[in-house]
Amino acid sequence: MRSNFCPSAMAAQAISSPPWLGLSVLLLAGFVTIFDLFVVNVAIPSMQAGLGTSFAQISLIVVSYELAFGVMLITGGRLGDLFGRRRLFVIGMAGFTLASALCGLAPSATFLIGARVLQGLAAALLFPQVYASIRVNFDANDSSRAFGLLGMTLGLAAIAGQVLGGWLVYIDLFGSGWRSIFLINVPIGLIAIAMARHIPESRSPQRSALDWTGVALVSTALTLLLVPMIEGAGQGWPAWSLWALCAGVLVLLLFYRQQERRRIAGRLPLVNMGLITERRFALGAVLVLLVYSTSSSFFLCFALLVQNGLGLDPFIAGSIFAPCSLGFLLASLAAPGQVARLGSRALVFGALVYAVSIGLLITQVYLAGAALEPTRLIPVLIMVGAGQGIIMTPLLNLVLGFVEESQAGMASGVISTVQQVGAALGVAVVGILFVAELGADQEMGVQAGQYVSAFVAGMLYNLVAAVLVCMLLAMMSRTWCAGR
């Protein structure tokens, strides 16, 4: 095992024939699971018209997948360690494909909410196996390339959720309307299941019964933390959401104590707390949390600005993200080579580009005001995408490179959970700022102007978080190479 950022950090373990065909199947699975996190946003008006849903039901349709996904990720990673990562991949993909079909055929909003929960649970079984399988089957430069392709794929999936999702709803294929955004997963899932034989089977050498008490505690804690973060902002942070957050923290502390007692007793815990307290892994997880919180909240802010504020239809609004995806794609392809040549300085540069581009975007929108022409944002959107691409693609390789191969599934589940918590945190903070600014500007009477002001206010969080990422990377790049 080695970190590609510090050549002297660890010794490499050679893999004679990396399974690149198997990697393509893993990337396909990673794409669809992240795609379904974002695609529902562009289909909301079509769902409201087709199912007669209330606003509360729409909120549940959006968040039920993310909630089920985030809550079960650690458990999904651990199950892969115990019973085989390819086996759990196939089971998760089969469940995801079936749940996607149920979503696309849903006769009512209630049925769709239930199907989205099943879809999220299946994705939680599937997604950690993508990270863990790459971690154990690729090493050295191959690992850097593989994680670079994964980071690029996940970023493009988020953007495709806006662009491709808007196009699918717009063309109304066979009169399916919003249903096509779910039904498209069925043929993709069947292909992935058929091709899964190209993924080498792997499991942790440490075999023991799953810690079901730990599963119950961590699932309860994450539910208590994620539900108020996802729903609380939209409801003005009622008392229940604050109590749930406090209870979530207490249950998380109880989970920590239970895991430590299990480890001291010589039994394999669900999460090795030594992993959490390992300085480099912990700081890397903080970076993942910050970066993914800015990504999710950026998509939310921009979608609200161009659709609700400027009145663009879903397809045109989604297409505005195309320049951002171009910047992301080009930077993602270049990132592994730059990291190999410059080390952690490449990440620091990417973080700087990201922070500066967000600042320029905020400034440009603020100066244009209600007269904003979205096409004039294309150059800065390319910069935003490029900054994300340089950071996201090597970050996963960096963080997971700090753990032993036997803990790959566990670490993958933790990092995947951190991504979901980061996404919920970013959306919650931006939601507070966005809604507060809309309320303050209601007397202006100019809708576009209100949304411009709200966009600027919400994106201030992204700017602060991006600056923090830049500072942390600059400080930690020195300690990583020192092996601390």
C-alpha positions, -999 to 999 in steps of 0.1 A, spaced: 0 0 0 12 35 -8 1 70 -11 7 85 -45 12 119 -28 42 109 -7 65 84 -25 82 74 7 50 69 28 43 32 22 55 3 2 35 -7 -29 19 -41 -34 20 -50 -70 -11 -62 -88 -1 -81 -120 -32 -76 -140 -55 -48 -129 -92 -56 -138 -99 -26 -161 -130 -42 -176 -143 -48 -140 -135 -12 -133 -159 -1 -161 -187 -21 -144 -179 -5 -110 -179 30 -126 -213 23 -143 -227 14 -109 -212 44 -92 -227 66 -119 -263 54 -116 -263 56 -77 -251 92 -77 -272 101 -108 -304 92 -88 -294 115 -60 -297 146 -83 -320 137 -112 -353 140 -92 -348 178 -88 -354 185 -124 -385 163 -126 -404 178 -97 -430 199 -118 -437 168 -139 -442 146 -108 -465 172 -93 -487 172 -124 -486 135 -129 -492 123 -94 -510 153 -78 -484 153 -50 -482 178 -22 -451 197 -14 -444 175 16 -447 144 -5 -423 159 -31 -398 166 -3 -401 130 9 -396 117 -27 -364 137 -29 -349 129 5 -360 93 11 -334 80 -12 -306 101 3 -317 92 38 -318 54 33 -286 56 12 -267 75 39 -279 55 69 -269 21 56 -236 28 39 -213 17 67 -233 -15 71 -231 -21 33 -193 -17 34 -190 -41 63 -212 -67 47 -190 -66 16 -159 -72 38 -176 -103 54 -194 -120 25 -176 -108 -6 -176 -75 -23 -186 -88 -58 -215 -108 -42 -228 -77 -24 -223 -57 -56 -246 -81 -75 -272 -82 -47 -271 -44 -44 -274 -39 -82 -303 -63 -85 -321 -46 -57 -314 -12 -72 -327 -23 -106 -359 -37 -92 -365 -6 -70 -359 17 -100 -385 -3 -119 -409 1 -90 -402 39 -89 -409 42 -127 -442 23 -124 -454 39 -92 -491 45 -92 -491 70 -63 -468 93 -44 -469 70 -13 -458 41 -34 -430 61 -50 -417 72 -16 -415 36 -5 -398 25 -37 -373 53 -32 -364 40 3 -358 6 -12 -337 21 -39 -316 39 -14 -311 8 8 -300 -12 -23 -276 16 -33 -261 15 2 -253 -22 -4 -238 -15 -38 -219 18 -35 -192 9 -9 -182 -22 -29 -172 2 -57 -147 20 -35 -135 -12 -18 -131 -32 -49 -109 -5 -65 -89 -2 -33 -80 -39 -31 -76 -47 -68 -55 -17 -79 -23 -3 -65 3 24 -71 -2 43 -103 -31 20 -113 -49 30 -81 -44 66 -88 -58 63 -123 -88 41 -112 -98 65 -84 -93 94 -108 -118 78 -132 -142 72 -103 -140 108 -91 -146 120 -126 -176 96 -130 -192 106 -98 -189 143 -106 -203 138 -141 -232 118 -126 -242 147 -105 -241 170 -135 -258 145 -157 -286 143 -132 -294 179 -142 -286 178 -179 -297 143 -189 -325 143 -164 -339 175 -178 -336 162 -214 -355 129 -205 -383 148 -189 -384 173 -218 -387 147 -246 -413 127 -228 -402 94 -243 -433 72 -251 -453 95 -229 -434 84 -198 -426 119 -185 -408 118 -152 -409 80 -151 -381 77 -176 -356 91 -151 -361 58 -131 -368 34 -159 -335 42 -176 -317 24 -147 -333 -9 -156 -313 -18 -187 -281 -3 -171 -286 -24 -141 -291 -56 -161 -259 -49 -181 -240 -43 -148 -252 -76 -133 -243 -95 -164 -208 -80 -165 -201 -83 -128 -182 -115 -134 -153 -93 -145 -149 -79 -110 -125 -100 -89 -141 -114 -57 -125 -101 -25 -133 -101 12 -116 -91 44 -93 -118 59 -109 -110 93 -141 -130 94 -166 -127 122 -203 -122 127 -217 -88 119 -221 -65 149 -259 -60 147 -259 -38 179 -235 -15 162 -256 -15 130 -287 -5 150 -268 23 169 -251 38 139 -283 36 118 -303 53 145 -276 80 150 -273 88 113 -311 89 109 -314 114 138 -286 135 122 -296 133 86 -334 138 89 -332 172 106 -304 183 83 -324 175 52 -359 185 64 -352 210 92 -342 240 71 -372 238 49 -395 239 80 -377 267 97 -359 245 122 -388 234 144 -380 221 179 -381 184 169 -352 189 145 -330 204 172 -339 177 196 -332 150 169 -297 165 162 -288 165 199 -301 129 203 -281 119 172 -249 132 187 -256 113 220 -263 80 201 -232 85 180 -211 88 212 -228 56 225 -219 39 193 -183 50 197 -182 35 233 -198 3 221 -174 -2 193 -144 4 215 -156 -21 241 -161 -46 213 -126 -40 200 -110 -43 235 -129 -76 240 -112 -89 209 -143 -89 187 -143 -73 153 -162 -40 154 -184 -25 127 -161 5 126 -125 4 139 -123 36 159 -86 35 155 -94 44 118 -114 74 128 -87 87 151 -59 82 125 -50 118 119 -45 117 81 -77 97 75 -97 120 98 -85 151 82 -91 136 47 -126 128 58 -131 164 68 -120 175 33 -144 151 17 -172 165 38 -164 201 29 -159 194 -8 -191 174 -13 -212 199 8 -202 226 -17 -210 204 -47 -245 195 -36 -254 230 -24 -241 246 -56 -264 225 -78 -293 234 -55 -286 272 -56 -280 273 -93 -311 252 -102 -333 275 -81 -318 306 -96 -322 296 -133 -356 277 -130 -375 296 -103 -358 329 -106 -351 332 -144 -380 309 -155 -359 285 -177 -375 251 -185 -359 219 -171 -339 211 -203 -325 245 -209 -318 249 -171 -300 215 -171 -280 224 -202 -265 254 -185 -245 229 -165 -229 215 -196 -199 240 -195 -194 230 -159 -193 194 -169 -168 201 -196 -144 218 -172 -149 189 -147 -142 163 -174 -110 179 -187 -96 186 -152 -105 150 -141 -86 135 -170 -55 157 -163 -56 154 -124 -39 119 -120 -9 130 -141 -6 163 -123 -8 146 -89 19 121 -99 41 150 -111 34 176 -84 21 156 -55 -2 173 -30 6 207 -46 -18 198 -74 -46 195 -49 -38 228 -34 -38 244 -68 -72 228 -76 -86 241 -43 -74 276 -51 -90 275 -86 -122 263 -70 -123 290 -43 -115 318 -68 -140 306 -94 -168 305 -68 -159 341 -57 -160 352 -94 -193 335 -99 -209 352 -69 -195 386 -80 -208 382 -116 -243 372 -105 -244 400 -79 -233 427 -104 -258 415 -131 -287 414 -107 -322 408 -122 -307 414 -157 -285 383 -155 -280 364 -187 -271 328 -178 -250 322 -209 -226 349 -197 -217 326 -168 -202 300 -190 -165 309 -186 -167 310 -148 -188 277 -147 -160 260 -166 -136 272 -139 -159 259 -112 -161 225 -129 -123 224 -134 -117 232 -97 -140 204 -86 -124 180 -110 -88 186 -98 -99 181 -62 -125 153 -63 -107 129 -86 -75 123 -65 -91 129 -31 -107 95 -28 -74 78 -36 -56 99 -10 -80 92 18 -85 55 12 -48 51 6 -42 56 43 -60 24 54 -50 -12 53 -65 -35 26 -84 -55 52 -103 -23 63 -111 -12 27 -149 -19 29 -152 -4 64 -133 28 53 -153 30 21 -185 29 40 -173 56 63 -162 79 34 -194 73 15 -214 82 46 -193 114 51 -202 123 15 -239 120 23 -236 139 56 -216 166 37 -243 169 11 -270 172 37 -250 197 57 -244 219 26 -280 218 15 -291 226 51 -268 256 55 -275 270 20 -312 264 25 -312 286 56 -293 314 39 -313 311 7 -348 312 24 -337 340 48 -327 362 19 -359 355 -1 -379 365 30 -359 397 35 -363 407 -1 -400 400 -5 -409 437 -6 -388 442 -37 -415 426 -59 -391 415 -85 -388 377 -85 -356 375 -105 -339 400 -83 -350 381 -52 -335 349 -64 -302 366 -75 -299 379 -39 -307 345 -25 -282 328 -47 -254 352 -36 -263 347 0 -264 309 -3 -232 306 -22 -213 325 5 -213 292 24 -196 275 -6 -170 303 -8 -162 299 29 -160 261 26 -138 263 -5 -114 286 13 -113 262 42 -105 233 19 -77 254 3 -62 263 37 -64 227 51 -48 213 20 -20 238 21 -13 230 58 -17 192 55 3 188 23 34 193 44 25 168 71 13 141 47 47 138 31 63 137 65 42 106 72 23 121 101 
